[in-house]
Amino acid sequence: MESDICLVGINHRTAGVDVRERFALADCCDMERWALPCVGSIRESLILSTCNRVELLAAGKGDVTGQMLQCWARARKARISDIQPYVYIHRSLEAVRHVFSVASSLDSMVLGEPQILGQMKAAYRKAAACRTTGVILNRLLHKSFSVAKRVRTETAVASNAVSISYAAVELAKRIFGDMRRHKVLLVGAGEMAELAAMHLLQNGVDEILVANRTHARGEDLARQFQGRAVPFERLADFLPSVDIVITSTGSPEPIIRARDVRAVLRARKNSPMFFIDIAVPRDIDPDVNSLDNVYLYDIDDLKEVVEENIAGRRDEAERAREIVNEEVAAFAGWLATLDVQPTLVQLVGRGERLASEEVAKTLKRLGNDDKNLREALEIMACSLVRKLHHDPIMFLKHGCAHQESNNSRISAIRRIFNLDSNT
């Protein structure tokens, strides 16, 4: 193969966050500071640098990994030996398989998460802007995006919530369906509760109220969610007007008890309420769950949902990997045609040149330069050349699936048709 594909990288499995931060290349991905220049053995290059991985992808002549590591180390003012203990290296079709797996989120910390595909598209745009991609990486990246789409379409690897906050929102959607007509009360300022509120806002909830012991902090949160801060001391006054309550305080005792919720349900005429208690110790009395039209989930309930969903994603991942394997085989076929293409071009060009020469000789012998006769002879000669070339071309194309067979077929055709002769 004229150019091979190589990938070197570190990720959340091979290196801690301190190492990933040290060797990150997010600031080396513009025209002035591109960390993987297309010089020497490297013909094409791309850099993917995220919080969970740093990967350098290149197409080049021969084994370019040494040059890739050298460029990486130089960009970080480090030695190759500093990076090597954490690095994984993939070459040829294994590099293709890895790129497809990363795009499909089969190599992510959270299986099926969608962010990595957007990060890969952004990395490709930067490489294209720096003009470091060519025929091979352009094809590889575009194919990786279509593989990711196929995985998401044909499997459920990205379905179901696999974070506590997202699981809470998915449960709320099961209960209420359309979230646009419902209000949320956020009690406390815990990180997971904030994330749950953010997911609810993205799903179109009507309004978010925030009650926090420190009112100024509550106002800051309310502003973040385009909501409204309410006094923590008057929490009971606002419960009847909301459908979803998310609690995450540091209270040592429950702040919402069953007797309080009974009164709220009477005021709401028993309209359903959903309570998400992400606090430890719990903010909501477990007896609340025994009330009719009340749904209460605590942190353990949500973890159970998440674990079930993660197990389901793992099962779907097997089908996703089968899709990746199919697409790798198809990409291998395309790569093989790159080797065949120069020989095909030469073979066809040689035939067309000989046909043109023979037509000219025939017309000269006939002493006839009639336009119609010339066109008829050219059509006949080109048709004859195409038919004579059909079997050699098929012979070459059928060898594309096997590199060793392909090389021997190319060599045979070049010798038979004398394509390497200077005369």
N, C-alpha and C positions, 0 to 999 in steps of 0.2 A: 504494500500500500504506500502511495506517495506520501501521505500524511497520516499519522496515527493520533489517537485521542488519549490524553493523559489527564488525570485529576489527582491533586494532592490536597489534603485538608485536615482540619481538626474539628471535632464537634463535642456536644455535651457528653458523649460516651467516652471519649479519649482524653479530654482535658477539662479541668475545673474552670470556673468562671474567671479566676485570676489569670490563667494561662490564655484563655480565649480573648480576654481584654488586652493582654500584652501583645498578642499577635494579630489583632483585628486590623482589617484593611479598609474600613468604611471611609476613612479620610484619604485613601489612595486610589480613588476611582474616578478621577476627572482627567481631562486632557493633559493638564500640566503635571499631575503626580501619578499617572497610571503606573501601578506597581509591577505589571507583567508585560513589558514592551515586546512587540513582535520583531525581535532581532535574533540572530543566531539560529538555533534550531526551531524556535517558536514562530509559527506562521499566523496563528490566531489565538486569542485569549479572552477570558472572561473571569471576573472576580465576584464571588458571592460572600458577603460579610454581614452576618446577623449576630444577635446576642447568643445564639446557640451553635453557630458554626462559622468557620472561615474556610472557603474552598476556592482553589485556583484551578481553572479548567483551560486546557490548551490543546491545540492541534498543531502538530509539527512533524518534522522529519526525524524518524528514529525515536529513541528514548530521551524525552526532553525534561524528565523529572528533576534531574540535577540542576538544570538551569532555572526551573521553576522555583525550587527551594532556595537557590541563591538569590533570585529576585525578591522573594518573600522576606528572607533574612535581611537583605540590604534595606528594604523599605521600612523595617522595624528596628534598624540599627542593632541587629543581633547576629549571632553565628548560626549556621545551619545546624550545628550540634545542639543548640538551644531548642530548636523546633522539633527535631527528628524523633525524640521519645514519644511525642503525642500524635505524630502524623500517620494517616493512612494514605495509601497510594492505590489508585485503580487505573488500569490501562485498557485500551481498546474497548471491547464489548462490555467488560466489567465497568468501565467508566460510563458507558452509555446506560447500563442497567442502573448504576448509582444515580445518575442525573434523573432518569425517569422515576426512580423510587423517591428521590427527594421532592420532585415536583408533585408527586402523587401523595405526599405526606406520609409515606410508609417508613421514613427514616427520622421522623420528628419525635421530640420528647413527648408530645401529646399526639398519638396516632390519629390521623385524619384532620388535624387542625388546618384551617384554610390560609393562614397568614403566609406560609412559606412560598406558595405559588405567586402571590403578589410580590414578595421580595425577589423571587427569581426573575419575574418580568421586569422589575425595576433594575436589577443587575444587568439584564440583557440590554435594556435601553441605554444604560451608561456605557456598556461596551460598544454598542452600535454608534453612540455619539462620539466615542473615542476612536472609531473606525478600526477596532481590533478584531472584529468578527468577519468571517468569510463564508465560503460555500459550506464547509463542514459544520461549524458551530451555529451558523444561521439555521441550517436544517435540523441540527440536534436540539436546539432550544425551542424552535417552533414545534417540533415533534413532541418534546417533553410537555408542552402546554396542552397539546391535543390528547396525549396519554393521560394527563391529570384529569382532563374533562371526561374522558372515557371511564376512568376509575370511579369518578364521582357519579356518573350517570348509571353505570352498570353494577355498582356495588353500594352498600350502605356503610362504607368505611368512615364516612364523614358524618353519619347520622348519629343522633342521640347525644345528650349532654355529657361531657366528661370533665366539667369543672363544677365546683359547688355552686357558684353564683349562677352559672348558665343552667344547671339542673333545676334550680329554684324557679327560674323564669319559665322553663319548659313545662314544669308542673303547673304553674299559674296559667299558662296558655291552655293546658288540658281542661282546667276547671272553667275558665271564663271564655275561651275561644278568642274572639276579637278583643284585643286589649285596648282599643281606642276609646272605649266608653268607661274605663275604670280608673280609679285614683289609687295612689300608693302613699303610704305613710312610712317614712324611714326613721327609725328610732335608734339613735346612737350614731357613731361614726366609724364603725369597723370597716376594714378594707373590703371583705367579701360582701358585706351588705351594700357598700357603695357600688361594687361591680354589678351586683344583682340589680340595683336601681338603674344603673347605666344600661344594662341589657333590656330592662323593662321600658326605659325611655326609647331605646332604639326600636322596640316593638310597638311604639305608638301609644303608650298609656296617656290618659287624658291630662293628669297632673301628678306631681310628686310633692308631698309635704315632708318637711324635715323637722324633727323634734330632737334637740340635743341639750344636755345639761348646761353646756357652755353655749349661750345663745349666739354669740358672735361666730363660733364655729358652725353652728346650724345655718346661719345666714350664708356663710361661704359655700356650704354644701348645696343649699337651695339654689344659689346663683349658678353653681356648676350644672345643676339639673334643670335649669329654667323653671324652678319650682318656688315654693313659699315656705319660709321658716315659721314654726308655731312654737309657743311656749311649752317647754317640757312638763312644767307643773300642771298644765291643762290638757294633758294627753288624753284623758277620758272624754273630754268635750269633742275631740276631733275624730275619735274612733268610728262613730256612726256614719261619718261622711266618706269613709274610705273602704275599698274592697280588699286591698292587699296591705299587710303590715309586715315590715321587715325589721327585726330587732337585732342589735349588735352593741349592747352596752357592757360596761364592766360591773354591773350591779351584782352584789353577792346573793341577792334574793330576787324572786320573780317580780317584775314590774307590772305584769298583766296577769290577773287571776280569773278563774272561771266565773266568779260572781260578777266581775266587771263586764265580761263578755256577754253574759246572759242579759244584762241591762242593755247593752249595745244592740244585741240581736232583736230585742223588743222594739227598740227605736228604729231599726232597719226593716222591721216587719219580716224577720227571718231571711232576709236576702243573704246569699252565701258570702262568707269571708275566708280569706286565705292568709294564714300566719306562717312566716318563715323566721324561725328562731336560730340565728347563727352564733349566738353567744354561748360561752362556757365560763361560769355556770349559766344555766338557761334563764332567759328573761321571761319566758311565758310558762305559766303553770301547766304541766302535762294534762291536767283534768280538762283543760279547754278542748282537747281533742274529742272528748266524749259528748260534746254538745252537737245538736243537729245543725246541719248547714255550715259547719266550721271545719276547715282543713288545716291541720297544724303539722309542720315538718320541722324537726330540729336537725342539728348538724350531722348526727348519726344516720338519720333517715336519708338525708341528701347524699352522704358518702355511700350508702348502700345502692342508691340509684346510679351514682357515678360508676361504682365498681361493676355493676351489672352491664352498664353501657360500654365500659372499656372492654369487658369480656366479649360482648357482641361485636365490637369493632375488630378485635383480634381475629375472630372467625371470618369476618368479611375481608380482612387483610390478605388471607390466603387466596381468595378469588382475585383480589387486586394484583397480587404478585404474579398470578397466571397471566393476567392482561399485560403486565410489564414484560414478562418473558416473551409473549407473542410479539410485542412491539419491538423488542430488542432484536428478535430474529428478522423482522421486516427491515429494521434499520441496517442490519448487517448486510442484507441483500442490496440495499441502496449504496452502502459504502463500497461493496465489491464492484458495482457498476462504474465507480470512479476510476478503478484500475483499468477496466475494459474500454472506457470511453475514448482515450487517445488512440488506441488501436483501431476501434470502430471508425473514428473520424479519418484516420490515415487510409484504412482499407477502402472506405467509400470514396474518399477523395482521389485515391489512385485509380479506382475504376472509372470515375467520371472523367478524369483527365485522359485516360486511354481511350474511352469512348469518343471524346471530343476530337482526339488526334486521328482516330480511324475514320470518323465522318469526314474530316477535312481531306484526308488522303483519298478517300473514295470519290468525293466530289471533284478533286483535282484530276484523278484518272478519267472520270467521265467527261471532264471538260464542261461541266454543267453547274452553274451556281444559282439554279432556280430556287427561290425562297421556299416554295411548297415541298420541293424534293429535300431541301436541307432539313426542314422541320420534321418530315417523315422519317429521315435517316436518324436524326437526333433522338426522336421518340423511340424508335426501334432499338438503337444502341443503348440508351439509358434503361429501357425495360429489360434488355438482355443482361446488363450489368447487375441490376437489382436482383434478378432471378439467380444469377450465378453467385451473388453474395449472400443470398438468404440462408443457405445451410451453414457457411462459416460464421455468420452473425449469430444464429441460433446456438451453434456450438460454443461460442464465447459466452452468451447470456446464460446458458444452462449451467455453466461452471461458476456463476457468481455466488452461489450459496456456500461454496467450499473454497477457502482462500488458496490452499495448496493446489487443488485441481485447477482453480482459476489461473494461477500463475503459469502452470504448465500448458494450459490451452492458449493463453496469450502468446507464450513463447513459440508454440507450434504454428499458430497463424502467422506470426511475424516472419518466421523462417519460410513457410510455404509461399507466402506472397512477397517475400523479399522486401519487407517494409523498412528494414534498417540499412538497406543499400544506399550509397550516395549517388548511384546512377539509375 
